[in-house]
Amino acid sequence: MYLPNNRGMFLESLLNYTIQKYFDNNSGLFFKRPVNITPLEKQQHLITKSYFKTKTGCDYYGLYQGYYIEFEAKESTQQKFNLNNLKTHQLQQLASVPNHHGISFIIIYFHYYDRYFILSYQKLIKWIKLMPTKQIPLSYFIENGHELFLVFPNFLDFEPILNQLINYI
């Protein structure tokens, strides 16, 4: 599957809908971090050219049952997840959260398999430290992560997994 345009927007759209539902149900308070850009060119109120002002943290952050949560959302059109899709500053941000008793993780959508996974920062860093390759196979996500499922149209329920991750703190 080749998705050159709107890279990563499918998963982000699902997550944006999901976090709004969590807010509406008062079960979690999550936010999508805005992109910090400087517009260079505009056409009819549409930014056509810009650059990033500064590197920001991860895509999403928030509170759940009194715990700080931060996570990065990524998509893969391949059969594996390429760690080059995670930038150094994102890994550093994910690393800092558990140091303050928060929870950090990545959510990956594999287009090839049509499957979603959460992988905790601890399991992610375990792969990075122990494996010589930058490609994480689906099998690692199955064995070490938590699979997510669409429970409504456009609702990717990760609340049960947050409860499990809280128990590991």
N, C-alpha and C positions, 0 to 999 in steps of 0.2 A: 504494500500500500504506500502510495506516494502522496504526502500532504505538504506541499511547499508553502502554501499560504495559511495564515492564521495558526502557525505552529504553536501548539500547546493550548489553544483556545478552547478546544472541546472539553478537556478536563477542567480547566478554569471555569467554564460556564456551569458545569455540573457542581463544582465546589461553591461557586457564588450562590447558586440556587439553594444548595444544602445549608450553607451557613446562614442564609436568610431564614430558612425554616427553623433552624436551631434558635435564632434570635426570636422569631415569632412565638415559638413554644417555650421560651425562657429556659432552654436547656443548655445553652452555651453562648458565649459572646466572642465571635470571631470577626476578623477584618482582613480584607485584601489590601496589602500594602500598595500605595500608589507608586507609580513609576516616576522617578525624579528626573524629568527631562527639561531641556531648554529648546523651545521651538525655533527653527531657523526659517522655515517657509510655511505659509498657510494659504489655503485656497478655500474660500467660502466656509470659514469656520472649521476647516479640517486641517490638521497638521500634516503636512506632506514630507517634511524633512526636519529632523531634530537630532540632538545628541544627549547622552546621559550626563547629568551634572555630577552625580556621585554614585558610588556603588551602594545599593541598599541591602537590607537583610533578606530574609526569605520571603516568599510570596504571601504567606498567611501567618497571622498571630492572633492570640486571644486568650480568654480565660474559660476554663471548664472546671466546675466544682472546686474553685479556689486555686487551681493550678494554672501556671502560665504555660501556654502551648505555642510552639512555632513550627511551621512546616513548609517545605518546598514541594511544589507540584510539578511533575515532569511527565512527558509522554515519550514513548518510543515506538517507532514504526518497524523496528527490527525485532528479532527474536530474543535479544539481550538488551540490557540497559547499559549505555555507555557513560561511564563516570565523568567523561569530559563535558557532559551536559550540566554537571554541577560545578559552579565556579568556586574558586578558592575562598572568596569572602562569604559565600553561602555555607560552605563547610565549616568555616570558622564560626559563623553565627549559630549553626546547628550544634556545634561543640560547646558553645558558651552556655546554652540554656540548661542542660543537665547539671552543670556546675553550680547552678542556683536553684536546684530542686524543681526545675521545670521539665517539660516533656518536649522533645524535638524528634522529628521524623521526616521521611519523604513519602509522598504518595506518587505512585507510578501507574500510568495507564499504558498497557501493551496493546497497541492497535492490532498487531498480528494475531494475538490470542483473544482479544476483546475481554481482557481481565485487568482488574485493579488491585493494587497492593499497597499496604503501609509497611515500611521498613523503618524500625527505630534507628536513631542515630547510633546507638551502641552496636547494633548488628551491621549497620553500614560501615562503621569504622573498623569493625572486625574484618570485614572483607578487604577493605583498603590496606590494612596492615598485614594480612596473612596471604593475600593472593597477588600473584605477579601481573595479572591482567586487569585492564580497566573496563572489561566487559563483564557485567553481572548477569548470569543466566537466569531464566525464569525459575529453574529448580531451586536456586538460592532464596528467591522470594517465597516460594512455596514452603520450603523447610524452615525459614527463619523470619518470615514476615507474617502478615495477616491479610487475608484476602478480603476485599470489599465487594459489596454487591449493590446493584441498583435495586432499591425496594419500592420506589414509586418511579414514575417517569421523571427523570432528571434529579433524583434524590439519591446521593451516594452516602449511605449511613455509616459514619465512622465512630459514632458515639459508643457502641459496645467495645470497640477496640481501645478507645481512650480509657474506658474503665479498666481494661486489662493492663494497659501501660501504667496507669496510676498504681496498680497493685505491685508493680515491679520497683517502684521508687523506695 
